Amino acid sequence: MARRALITISRAKREIAAARAWWLKNRDKAPFAFDEDLERTFDLILEHPAVGGLVRGTRRRGARRIYIDRIRYYLYYEVTDGAIILLSLSHSARGRPPRL
């Protein structure tokens, strides 16, 4: 089976950039943890797209999310035939999922 492409929509790009900037400013004891864990998660969902649980209550019926434990973020994504589409990155302390 061919490997899917990883596509990041602009919203997710902005959220990832903001989270990365915050991490680098505030987590000086583990400055690389954010990027390391995000990369591992990208690899995991590319290899096993169904690993994340389905998200209920969104307009995107196929939206999934995966919890990134060490950095405490949820990554929201959608699986299509040829791609994994990154939709949003949200800190787990936020009460509800982002509007997708």
N, CA, C and O atoms as a Tinker XYZ file with bonds, in Angstrom:
   400  protein
     1  N      0.836000   -1.181000    0.000000    73     2
     2  CA     0.000000    0.000000    0.000000    64     1     3
     3  C      0.884000    1.250000    0.000000    63     2     4     5
     4  O      1.854000    1.331000    0.753000    81     3
     5  N      0.545000    2.209000   -0.840000    73     3     6
     6  CA     1.319000    3.454000   -0.918000    64     5     7
     7  C      1.100000    4.290000    0.338000    63     6     8     9
     8  O      0.013000    4.313000    0.915000    81     7
     9  N      2.138000    4.956000    0.729000    73     7    10
    10  CA     2.057000    5.817000    1.913000    64     9    11
    11  C      1.242000    7.060000    1.580000    63    10    12    13
    12  O      1.388000    7.640000    0.504000    81    11
    13  N      0.391000    7.461000    2.504000    73    11    14
    14  CA    -0.432000    8.647000    2.314000    64    13    15
    15  C      0.408000    9.910000    2.467000    63    14    16    17
    16  O      1.449000    9.902000    3.124000    81    15
    17  N     -0.054000   10.986000    1.857000    73    15    18
    18  CA     0.573000   12.295000    2.032000    64    17    19
    19  C      0.058000   12.923000    3.327000    63    18    20    21
    20  O     -1.052000   12.622000    3.767000    81    19
    21  N      0.844000   13.772000    3.922000    73    19    22
    22  CA     0.445000   14.506000    5.123000    64    21    23
    23  C      0.215000   15.953000    4.706000    63    22    24    25
    24  O      1.146000   16.646000    4.294000    81    23
    25  N     -1.026000   16.400000    4.817000    73    23    26
    26  CA    -1.403000   17.757000    4.417000    64    25    27
    27  C     -1.839000   18.516000    5.669000    63    26    28    29
    28  O     -2.648000   18.026000    6.457000    81    27
    29  N     -1.297000   19.703000    5.837000    73    27    30
    30  CA    -1.642000   20.533000    6.998000    64    29    31
    31  C     -2.399000   21.761000    6.517000    63    30    32    33
    32  O     -1.863000   22.560000    5.749000    81    31
    33  N     -3.642000   21.918000    6.964000    73    31    34
    34  CA    -4.403000   23.101000    6.566000    64    33    35
    35  C     -3.870000   24.316000    7.325000    63    34    36    37
    36  O     -3.191000   24.176000    8.342000    81    35
    37  N     -4.189000   25.519000    6.814000    73    35    38
    38  CA    -3.610000   26.736000    7.399000    64    37    39
    39  C     -3.924000   26.898000    8.882000    63    38    40    41
    40  O     -3.062000   27.334000    9.645000    81    39
    41  N     -5.113000   26.565000    9.295000    73    39    42
    42  CA    -5.463000   26.685000   10.708000    64    41    43
    43  C     -4.509000   25.852000   11.563000    63    42    44    45
    44  O     -3.972000   26.336000   12.559000    81    43
    45  N     -4.306000   24.612000   11.168000    73    43    46
    46  CA    -3.416000   23.732000   11.922000    64    45    47
    47  C     -1.983000   24.253000   11.883000    63    46    48    49
    48  O     -1.269000   24.161000   12.881000    81    47
    49  N     -1.555000   24.794000   10.752000    73    47    50
    50  CA    -0.207000   25.378000   10.671000    64    49    51
    51  C     -0.040000   26.500000   11.680000    63    50    52    53
    52  O      0.976000   26.572000   12.371000    81    51
    53  N     -1.033000   27.375000   11.767000    73    51    54
    54  CA    -0.976000   28.488000   12.736000    64    53    55
    55  C     -0.949000   27.966000   14.176000    63    54    56    57
    56  O     -0.174000   28.446000   15.002000    81    55
    57  N     -1.791000   26.993000   14.462000    73    55    58
    58  CA    -1.865000   26.459000   15.827000    64    57    59
    59  C     -0.576000   25.739000   16.209000    63    58    60    61
    60  O     -0.108000   25.863000   17.341000    81    59
    61  N     -0.011000   25.000000   15.290000    73    59    62
    62  CA     1.258000   24.310000   15.554000    64    61    63
    63  C      2.375000   25.323000   15.775000    63    62    64    65
    64  O      3.177000   25.171000   16.696000    81    63
    65  N      2.430000   26.350000   14.941000    73    63    66
    66  CA     3.469000   27.386000   15.090000    64    65    67
    67  C      3.332000   28.105000   16.430000    63    66    68    69
    68  O      4.333000   28.353000   17.104000    81    67
    69  N      2.115000   28.438000   16.818000    73    67    70
    70  CA     1.891000   29.130000   18.100000    64    69    71
    71  C      2.262000   28.229000   19.276000    63    70    72    73
    72  O      2.896000   28.678000   20.231000    81    71
    73  N      1.870000   26.970000   19.204000    73    71    74
    74  CA     2.187000   26.026000   20.286000    64    73    75
    75  C      3.696000   25.799000   20.377000    63    74    76    77
    76  O      4.246000   25.728000   21.476000    81    75
    77  N      4.362000   25.685000   19.238000    73    75    78
    78  CA     5.814000   25.498000   19.207000    64    77    79
    79  C      6.507000   26.715000   19.833000    63    78    80    81
    80  O      7.423000   26.559000   20.641000    81    79
    81  N      6.076000   27.915000   19.465000    73    79    82
    82  CA     6.672000   29.141000   20.017000    64    81    83
    83  C      6.478000   29.197000   21.527000    63    82    84    85
    84  O      7.406000   29.543000   22.258000    81    83
    85  N      5.284000   28.862000   21.997000    73    83    86
    86  CA     5.024000   28.861000   23.436000    64    85    87
    87  C      5.923000   27.829000   24.123000    63    86    88    89
    88  O      6.515000   28.103000   25.167000    81    87
    89  N      6.012000   26.647000   23.525000    73    87    90
    90  CA     6.813000   25.572000   24.106000    64    89    91
    91  C      8.270000   25.999000   24.249000    63    90    92    93
    92  O      8.874000   25.820000   25.307000    81    91
    93  N      8.824000   26.554000   23.197000    73    91    94
    94  CA    10.234000   26.958000   23.229000    64    93    95
    95  C     10.485000   28.061000   24.252000    63    94    96    97
    96  O     11.558000   28.120000   24.852000    81    95
    97  N      9.521000   28.918000   24.448000    73    95    98
    98  CA     9.667000   30.012000   25.418000    64    97    99
    99  C      9.507000   29.528000   26.860000    63    98   100   101
   100  O     10.159000   30.047000   27.765000    81    99
   101  N      8.643000   28.538000   27.074000    73    99   102
   102  CA     8.263000   28.160000   28.438000    64   101   103
   103  C      8.744000   26.796000   28.915000    63   102   104   105
   104  O      8.598000   26.482000   30.096000    81   103
   105  N      9.296000   25.998000   28.062000    73   103   106
   106  CA     9.730000   24.643000   28.449000    64   105   107
   107  C     11.212000   24.456000   28.157000    63   106   108   109
   108  O     11.588000   23.612000   27.344000    81   107
   109  N     12.042000   25.236000   28.814000    73   107   110
   110  CA    13.478000   25.217000   28.533000    64   109   111
   111  C     14.175000   23.926000   28.953000    63   110   112   113
   112  O     15.278000   23.650000   28.480000    81   111
   113  N     13.565000   23.131000   29.822000    73   111   114
   114  CA    14.198000   21.873000   30.229000    64   113   115
   115  C     13.980000   20.753000   29.209000    63   114   116   117
   116  O     14.680000   19.741000   29.233000    81   115
   117  N     13.024000   20.938000   28.329000    73   115   118
   118  CA    12.755000   19.939000   27.277000    64   117   119
   119  C     12.381000   20.658000   25.982000    63   118   120   121
   120  O     11.271000   20.490000   25.477000    81   119
   121  N     13.291000   21.447000   25.450000    73   119   122
   122  CA    12.931000   22.278000   24.291000    64   121   123
   123  C     12.581000   21.488000   23.031000    63   122   124   125
   124  O     11.866000   21.999000   22.169000    81   123
   125  N     13.063000   20.272000   22.908000    73   123   126
   126  CA    12.822000   19.500000   21.692000    64   125   127
   127  C     11.628000   18.555000   21.809000    63   126   128   129
   128  O     11.248000   17.914000   20.829000    81   127
   129  N     11.042000   18.464000   22.984000    73   127   130
   130  CA     9.949000   17.516000   23.214000    64   129   131
   131  C      8.763000   17.759000   22.285000    63   130   132   133
   132  O      8.177000   16.812000   21.762000    81   131
   133  N      8.415000   19.014000   22.083000    73   131   134
   134  CA     7.256000   19.331000   21.242000    64   133   135
   135  C      7.454000   18.781000   19.828000    63   134   136   137
   136  O      6.613000   18.037000   19.325000    81   135
   137  N      8.552000   19.145000   19.199000    73   135   138
   138  CA     8.797000   18.693000   17.824000    64   137   139
   139  C      8.991000   17.182000   17.742000    63   138   140   141
   140  O      8.516000   16.546000   16.800000    81   139
   141  N      9.681000   16.608000   18.716000    73   139   142
   142  CA     9.882000   15.154000   18.711000    64   141   143
   143  C      8.546000   14.415000   18.778000    63   142   144   145
   144  O      8.292000   13.497000   17.998000    81   143
   145  N      7.708000   14.822000   19.709000    73   143   146
   146  CA     6.434000   14.126000   19.882000    64   145   147
   147  C      5.487000   14.362000   18.715000    63   146   148   149
   148  O      4.747000   13.459000   18.322000    81   147
   149  N      5.503000   15.551000   18.166000    73   147   150
   150  CA     4.659000   15.833000   17.014000    64   149   151
   151  C      5.105000   14.982000   15.814000    63   150   152   153
   152  O      4.268000   14.412000   15.114000    81   151
   153  N      6.404000   14.899000   15.582000    73   151   154
   154  CA     6.916000   14.067000   14.484000    64   153   155
   155  C      6.554000   12.597000   14.677000    63   154   156   157
   156  O      6.154000   11.921000   13.729000    81   155
   157  N      6.695000   12.106000   15.908000    73   155   158
   158  CA     6.324000   10.711000   16.197000    64   157   159
   159  C      4.849000   10.472000   15.909000    63   158   160   161
   160  O      4.467000    9.435000   15.366000    81   159
   161  N      4.031000   11.446000   16.283000    73   159   162
   162  CA     2.592000   11.320000   16.063000    64   161   163
   163  C      2.272000   11.346000   14.575000    63   162   164   165
   164  O      1.421000   10.585000   14.114000    81   163
   165  N      2.944000   12.213000   13.819000    73   163   166
   166  CA     2.752000   12.229000   12.361000    64   165   167
   167  C      3.079000   10.858000   11.781000    63   166   168   169
   168  O      2.308000   10.315000   10.991000    81   167
   169  N      4.213000   10.304000   12.168000    73   167   170
   170  CA     4.617000    8.987000   11.665000    64   169   171
   171  C      3.581000    7.921000   12.029000    63   170   172   173
   172  O      3.243000    7.065000   11.212000    81   171
   173  N      3.084000    7.986000   13.263000    73   171   174
   174  CA     2.114000    7.000000   13.728000    64   173   175
   175  C      0.824000    7.068000   12.923000    63   174   176   177
   176  O      0.319000    6.033000   12.488000    81   175
   177  N      0.282000    8.266000   12.715000    73   175   178
   178  CA    -0.989000    8.343000   11.987000    64   177   179
   179  C     -0.818000    8.061000   10.499000    63   178   180   181
   180  O     -1.761000    7.622000    9.840000    81   179
   181  N      0.366000    8.306000    9.970000    73   179   182
   182  CA     0.614000    7.922000    8.573000    64   181   183
   183  C      0.659000    6.399000    8.430000    63   182   184   185
   184  O      0.174000    5.844000    7.444000    81   183
   185  N      1.234000    5.749000    9.403000    73   183   186
   186  CA     1.352000    4.292000    9.376000    64   185   187
   187  C      0.040000    3.600000    9.775000    63   186   188   189
   188  O     -0.321000    2.568000    9.209000    81   187
   189  N     -0.665000    4.176000   10.747000    73   187   190
   190  CA    -1.908000    3.589000   11.280000    64   189   191
   191  C     -2.975000    4.681000   11.381000    63   190   192   193
   192  O     -3.234000    5.190000   12.472000    81   191
   193  N     -3.587000    5.041000   10.272000    73   191   194
   194  CA    -4.505000    6.182000   10.255000    64   193   195
   195  C     -5.689000    6.086000   11.219000    63   194   196   197
   196  O     -6.198000    7.111000   11.671000    81   195
   197  N     -6.126000    4.887000   11.531000    73   195   198
   198  CA    -7.298000    4.729000   12.392000    64   197   199
   199  C     -6.952000    4.738000   13.874000    63   198   200   201
   200  O     -7.818000    4.462000   14.704000    81   199
   201  N     -5.710000    5.049000   14.225000    73   199   202
   202  CA    -5.286000    5.002000   15.625000    64   201   203
   203  C     -6.036000    6.021000   16.486000    63   202   204   205
   204  O     -6.317000    5.748000   17.653000    81   203
   205  N     -6.356000    7.166000   15.938000    73   203   206
   206  CA    -7.069000    8.185000   16.698000    64   205   207
   207  C     -8.554000    7.876000   16.771000    63   206   208   209
   208  O     -9.125000    7.274000   15.861000    81   207
   209  N     -9.165000    8.293000   17.858000    73   207   210
   210  CA   -10.599000    8.064000   18.018000    64   209   211
   211  C    -11.420000    9.054000   17.210000    63   210   212   213
   212  O    -10.996000   10.187000   16.980000    81   211
   213  N    -12.587000    8.624000   16.786000    73   211   214
   214  CA   -13.485000    9.510000   16.055000    64   213   215
   215  C    -13.975000   10.613000   16.983000    63   214   216   217
   216  O    -14.224000   10.377000   18.165000    81   215
   217  N    -14.112000   11.814000   16.441000    73   215   218
   218  CA   -14.584000   12.968000   17.213000    64   217   219
   219  C    -16.064000   13.156000   16.909000    63   218   220   221
   220  O    -16.463000   13.264000   15.749000    81   219
   221  N    -16.856000   13.192000   17.942000    73   219   222
   222  CA   -18.299000   13.375000   17.772000    64   221   223
   223  C    -18.647000   14.858000   17.845000    63   222   224   225
   224  O    -17.903000   15.657000   18.415000    81   223
   225  N    -19.775000   15.207000   17.266000    73   223   226
   226  CA   -20.284000   16.565000   17.374000    64   225   227
   227  C    -19.573000   17.582000   16.498000    63   226   228   229
   228  O    -19.552000   18.769000   16.823000    81   227
   229  N    -18.994000   17.137000   15.396000    73   227   230
   230  CA   -18.349000   18.062000   14.470000    64   229   231
   231  C    -19.002000   17.929000   13.105000    63   230   232   233
   232  O    -19.678000   16.940000   12.824000    81   231
   233  N    -18.798000   18.921000   12.268000    73   231   234
   234  CA   -19.325000   18.866000   10.902000    64   233   235
   235  C    -18.551000   17.856000   10.070000    63   234   236   237
   236  O    -19.070000   17.337000    9.081000    81   235
   237  N    -17.332000   17.579000   10.457000    73   235   238
   238  CA   -16.502000   16.612000    9.731000    64   237   239
   239  C    -16.719000   15.238000   10.354000    63   238   240   241
   240  O    -16.174000   14.936000   11.415000    81   239
   241  N    -17.497000   14.431000    9.706000    73   239   242
   242  CA   -17.860000   13.120000   10.276000    64   241   243
   243  C    -16.678000   12.184000   10.440000    63   242   244   245
   244  O    -16.699000   11.303000   11.300000    81   243
   245  N    -15.650000   12.362000    9.628000    73   243   246
   246  CA   -14.507000   11.466000    9.714000    64   245   247
   247  C    -13.363000   12.014000   10.545000    63   246   248   249
   248  O    -12.274000   11.441000   10.547000    81   247
   249  N    -13.591000   13.119000   11.256000    73   247   250
   250  CA   -12.517000   13.721000   12.050000    64   249   251
   251  C    -12.100000   12.773000   13.179000    63   250   252   253
   252  O    -12.935000   12.145000   13.830000    81   251
   253  N    -10.805000   12.694000   13.383000    73   251   254
   254  CA   -10.235000   11.865000   14.441000    64   253   255
   255  C     -9.317000   12.724000   15.291000    63   254   256   257
   256  O     -8.876000   13.793000   14.870000    81   255
   257  N     -9.035000   12.238000   16.498000    73   255   258
   258  CA    -8.062000   12.937000   17.327000    64   257   259
   259  C     -7.202000   11.922000   18.052000    63   258   260   261
   260  O     -7.626000   10.813000   18.377000    81   259
   261  N     -5.973000   12.354000   18.289000    73   259   262
   262  CA    -5.021000   11.528000   19.014000    64   261   263
   263  C     -4.386000   12.394000   20.090000    63   262   264   265
   264  O     -4.042000   13.553000   19.854000    81   263
   265  N     -4.237000   11.814000   21.270000    73   263   266
   266  CA    -3.650000   12.532000   22.400000    64   265   267
   267  C     -2.139000   12.318000   22.404000    63   266   268   269
   268  O     -1.653000   11.190000   22.320000    81   267
   269  N     -1.414000   13.420000   22.503000    73   267   270
   270  CA     0.046000   13.358000   22.567000    64   269   271
   271  C      0.412000   13.592000   24.025000    63   270   272   273
   272  O      0.459000   14.731000   24.490000    81   271
   273  N      0.665000   12.529000   24.724000    73   271   274
   274  CA     0.752000   12.517000   26.184000    64   273   275
   275  C      1.805000   13.457000   26.766000    63   274   276   277
   276  O      1.470000   14.283000   27.615000    81   275
   277  N      3.035000   13.363000   26.351000    73   275   278
   278  CA     4.107000   14.130000   26.991000    64   277   279
   279  C      3.893000   15.631000   26.863000    63   278   280   281
   280  O      4.184000   16.378000   27.797000    81   279
   281  N      3.391000   16.078000   25.724000    73   279   282
   282  CA     3.200000   17.519000   25.548000    64   281   283
   283  C      1.760000   17.956000   25.828000    63   282   284   285
   284  O      1.464000   19.151000   25.851000    81   283
   285  N      0.875000   16.994000   26.039000    73   283   286
   286  CA    -0.510000   17.238000   26.447000    64   285   287
   287  C     -1.347000   18.006000   25.426000    63   286   288   289
   288  O     -2.099000   18.916000   25.776000    81   287
   289  N     -1.203000   17.627000   24.173000    73   287   290
   290  CA    -2.004000   18.223000   23.104000    64   289   291
   291  C     -2.813000   17.141000   22.409000    63   290   292   293
   292  O     -2.440000   15.968000   22.399000    81   291
   293  N     -3.930000   17.563000   21.828000    73   291   294
   294  CA    -4.697000   16.717000   20.923000    64   293   295
   295  C     -4.407000   17.177000   19.500000    63   294   296   297
   296  O     -4.398000   18.373000   19.210000    81   295
   297  N     -4.175000   16.222000   18.630000    73   295   298
   298  CA    -4.020000   16.505000   17.212000    64   297   299
   299  C     -5.267000   15.971000   16.515000    63   298   300   301
   300  O     -5.598000   14.791000   16.629000    81   299
   301  N     -5.948000   16.845000   15.799000    73   299   302
   302  CA    -7.160000   16.486000   15.070000    64   301   303
   303  C     -6.807000   16.311000   13.605000    63   302   304   305
   304  O     -6.078000   17.122000   13.033000    81   303
   305  N     -7.323000   15.252000   12.999000    73   303   306
   306  CA    -6.996000   14.965000   11.610000    64   305   307
   307  C     -8.128000   14.214000   10.938000    63   306   308   309
   308  O     -9.053000   13.722000   11.584000    81   307
   309  N     -8.026000   14.143000    9.624000    73   307   310
   310  CA    -9.013000   13.439000    8.827000    64   309   311
   311  C     -8.259000   12.535000    7.849000    63   310   312   313
   312  O     -7.205000   12.903000    7.329000    81   311
   313  N     -8.809000   11.367000    7.614000    73   311   314
   314  CA    -8.185000   10.399000    6.720000    64   313   315
   315  C     -8.961000   10.374000    5.405000    63   314   316   317
   316  O    -10.180000   10.205000    5.398000    81   315
   317  N     -8.247000   10.544000    4.301000    73   315   318
   318  CA    -8.856000   10.386000    2.981000    64   317   319
   319  C     -8.119000    9.244000    2.278000    63   318   320   321
   320  O     -7.183000    8.673000    2.838000    81   319
   321  N     -8.529000    8.919000    1.085000    73   319   322
   322  CA    -7.882000    7.819000    0.358000    64   321   323
   323  C     -6.389000    8.042000    0.169000    63   322   324   325
   324  O     -5.600000    7.106000    0.293000    81   323
   325  N     -5.998000    9.280000   -0.133000    73   323   326
   326  CA    -4.596000    9.514000   -0.431000    64   325   327
   327  C     -3.847000   10.373000    0.555000    63   326   328   329
   328  O     -2.657000   10.628000    0.371000    81   327
   329  N     -4.529000   10.836000    1.621000    73   327   330
   330  CA    -3.856000   11.781000    2.520000    64   329   331
   331  C     -4.387000   11.721000    3.946000    63   330   332   333
   332  O     -5.496000   11.260000    4.215000    81   331
   333  N     -3.557000   12.200000    4.824000    73   331   334
   334  CA    -3.956000   12.507000    6.197000    64   333   335
   335  C     -3.973000   14.028000    6.234000    63   334   336   337
   336  O     -2.967000   14.673000    5.939000    81   335
   337  N     -5.114000   14.598000    6.594000    73   335   338
   338  CA    -5.243000   16.056000    6.624000    64   337   339
   339  C     -5.243000   16.501000    8.082000    63   338   340   341
   340  O     -6.139000   16.151000    8.851000    81   339
   341  N     -4.226000   17.278000    8.451000    73   339   342
   342  CA    -4.138000   17.799000    9.810000    64   341   343
   343  C     -5.076000   18.995000    9.912000    63   342   344   345
   344  O     -4.944000   19.963000    9.163000    81   343
   345  N     -6.029000   18.922000   10.849000    73   343   346
   346  CA    -7.072000   19.930000   10.967000    64   345   347
   347  C     -6.810000   20.946000   12.067000    63   346   348   349
   348  O     -7.063000   22.137000   11.887000    81   347
   349  N     -6.304000   20.482000   13.213000    73   347   350
   350  CA    -6.164000   21.373000   14.350000    64   349   351
   351  C     -5.265000   20.749000   15.407000    63   350   352   353
   352  O     -5.124000   19.529000   15.488000    81   351
   353  N     -4.661000   21.614000   16.215000    73   351   354
   354  CA    -3.884000   21.185000   17.372000    64   353   355
   355  C     -4.417000   21.971000   18.551000    63   354   356   357
   356  O     -4.485000   23.199000   18.500000    81   355
   357  N     -4.794000   21.281000   19.608000    73   355   358
   358  CA    -5.426000   21.937000   20.742000    64   357   359
   359  C     -4.876000   21.372000   22.048000    63   358   360   361
   360  O     -4.731000   20.158000   22.192000    81   359
   361  N     -4.571000   22.251000   22.995000    73   359   362
   362  CA    -4.070000   21.790000   24.285000    64   361   363
   363  C     -5.177000   21.063000   25.035000    63   362   364   365
   364  O     -6.344000   21.446000   24.957000    81   363
   365  N     -4.814000   20.030000   25.751000    73   363   366
   366  CA    -5.802000   19.199000   26.444000    64   365   367
   367  C     -6.508000   19.940000   27.577000    63   366   368   369
   368  O     -7.567000   19.499000   28.021000    81   367
   369  N     -5.955000   21.045000   28.054000    73   367   370
   370  CA    -6.596000   21.800000   29.135000    64   369   371
   371  C     -7.833000   22.562000   28.638000    63   370   372   373
   372  O     -8.663000   22.987000   29.441000    81   371
   373  N     -7.951000   22.729000   27.348000    73   371   374
   374  CA    -9.145000   23.384000   26.807000    64   373   375
   375  C    -10.334000   22.477000   27.016000    63   374   376   377
   376  O    -10.240000   21.261000   26.852000    81   375
   377  N    -11.431000   23.063000   27.372000    73   375   378
   378  CA   -12.621000   22.295000   27.742000    64   377   379
   379  C    -13.210000   21.453000   26.642000    63   378   380   381
   380  O    -13.497000   20.276000   26.860000    81   379
   381  N    -13.397000   22.009000   25.480000    73   379   382
   382  CA   -14.014000   21.245000   24.407000    64   381   383
   383  C    -13.164000   21.262000   23.154000    63   382   384   385
   384  O    -12.257000   22.080000   22.999000    81   383
   385  N    -13.483000   20.340000   22.268000    73   383   386
   386  CA   -12.695000   20.288000   21.029000    64   385   387
   387  C    -12.920000   21.549000   20.192000    63   386   388   389
   388  O    -13.940000   22.221000   20.340000    81   387
   389  N    -11.977000   21.862000   19.325000    73   387   390
   390  CA   -12.162000   23.014000   18.438000    64   389   391
   391  C    -13.304000   22.764000   17.465000    63   390   392   393
   392  O    -13.681000   21.621000   17.208000    81   391
   393  N    -13.836000   23.828000   16.940000    73   391   394
   394  CA   -14.883000   23.691000   15.908000    64   393   395
   395  C    -14.222000   23.232000   14.615000    63   394   396   397
   396  O    -13.376000   23.930000   14.057000    81   395
   397  N    -14.600000   22.093000   14.164000    73   395   398
   398  CA   -14.014000   21.528000   12.944000    64   397   399
   399  C    -15.005000   21.579000   11.800000    63   398   400
   400  O    -14.690000   21.147000   10.691000    81   399
